[in-house]
Amino acid sequence: MGSEMCIRDSINTNQILKMILFRAPISRIEISHRTGISKMVISNIVNKFLEEGVVYETGTHGTGVGRHPIQLDIVENSRFAVGVEIRDDKVCGGVYELKGHKVVSRECPLCIDADNQDLTEAVFDVVEKLLKETEEVMGIGITSEAAYINGKVGKINSSVSLKNIGDLPIVELLEEKFELPAFTESSSNVAAMAEKYFGVGKKMSDFVYFDVTEYGAGSGIVINHELYHGRNGVAGEIGHITIDTNGEQCRCGNFGCLEHYIDLKKTVHKVKDKIAAGALTAFGEVTFSAICKKAMEGEPYCAGLIDEFTENLASGMVTAINFFDPQYIILGERIGDSYLIEKLSEKTKSRMLGREFAGAPFVRTSFQNDIIPMGAAALAFAKTLI
């Protein structure tokens, strides 16, 4: 009986803290309405938060006659988590507080031929330096865009670019070294966590985060405020939806995967080749963003490429929308151009089931370069606030 009460108290405590984190400023009575937890329990827990300096009262809110409820918000720099990203040439990390602000950052160089020991030492070096700068760290999150990660067992299975890395139990190693809870997920999943805890997804219960990187297309799915993993922890591989059954074979073994048809590097190379052949006027540095801009300005070749790109992307997005019915689809920084979002919205609207209802709108990510380590820290918060 006592252990059941402790578990219930822990669940209530973390549910209330998450509600304040996601909905602030929010009153005690609104927390009660949204969670179903009694007002007395909420008052006791909030009082504990106030004493610990995690939450503060912002004042009253409302108009009209009568007593207005006191609002609550999270105290900045009251709790911290470490987020680490493994890149091709370095390990970088930061300490983030509960409202998403980065307090300190550190990095360590990494050779492309690094093996498991080299990578582990680089990660330890970064985390050790970060922990020396901060107290009240709740946990460590780690990820990489270039790695195949099994979040369920806490391993880096392999890496696209770091060929000597494989079967590395990074979570176990971190927990043994630093005696803190550690967690890992795919980079798309942690990016979704960054949006949920600190970005445009904060007040969304259901959304899909989707982005395209130099390593392929990835997504993270949030359902009922929580990251959705699936049975084997690989849910959200929207980049591997088949959009052409006669297409070329993907590295996953499937044929005609979406990510082959929304390859940013291929799009850039097509434009560079066209310029080199003298068939297109040069326009400075050729990036995907620059191509989108030229398409918006009416340049025919670029407009055709973006039209083809968004047509292919729409095929995958329609499948995701029809399957998950999310409130929003958050597009990562690389494909979050306003012109591209406009084109994508046009192409998906007429193809969705139940299109008489409002479809899932596309919104751009809140973040740019820092979303991956920030998301790794958000993952640590998500796991330790359960």
Secondary structure, DSSP 8 states (H G I E B T S, - for coil): -HHHHHHHHHHHHHHHHHHHHHH-SEEHHHHHHHH---HHHHHHHHHHHHHHTSEEEEEE---SSS---EEEEE-TTSSEEEEEEE-SSEEEEEEEETTS-EEEEEEEE--TT--HHHHHHHHHHHHHHHHHH-SSEEEEEEE-TTEEEETTTTEEEEESS-TT-EEE-HHHHHHHHH-S-EEE--HHHHHHHHHHHHSTTTT-SSEEEEEEETTEEEEEEEETTEE---TTS-TT-GGG-BS-TTS-B-TTS-BSBHHHHS-HHHHHHHHHHHHHTTSS---SS--HHHHHHHHHTT-HHHHHHHHHHHHHHHHHHHHHHHHH--SEEEE-GGG--HHHHHHHHHHHHTTSTTTTS----EEE-S-STTHHHHHHHHHHHHHHT-
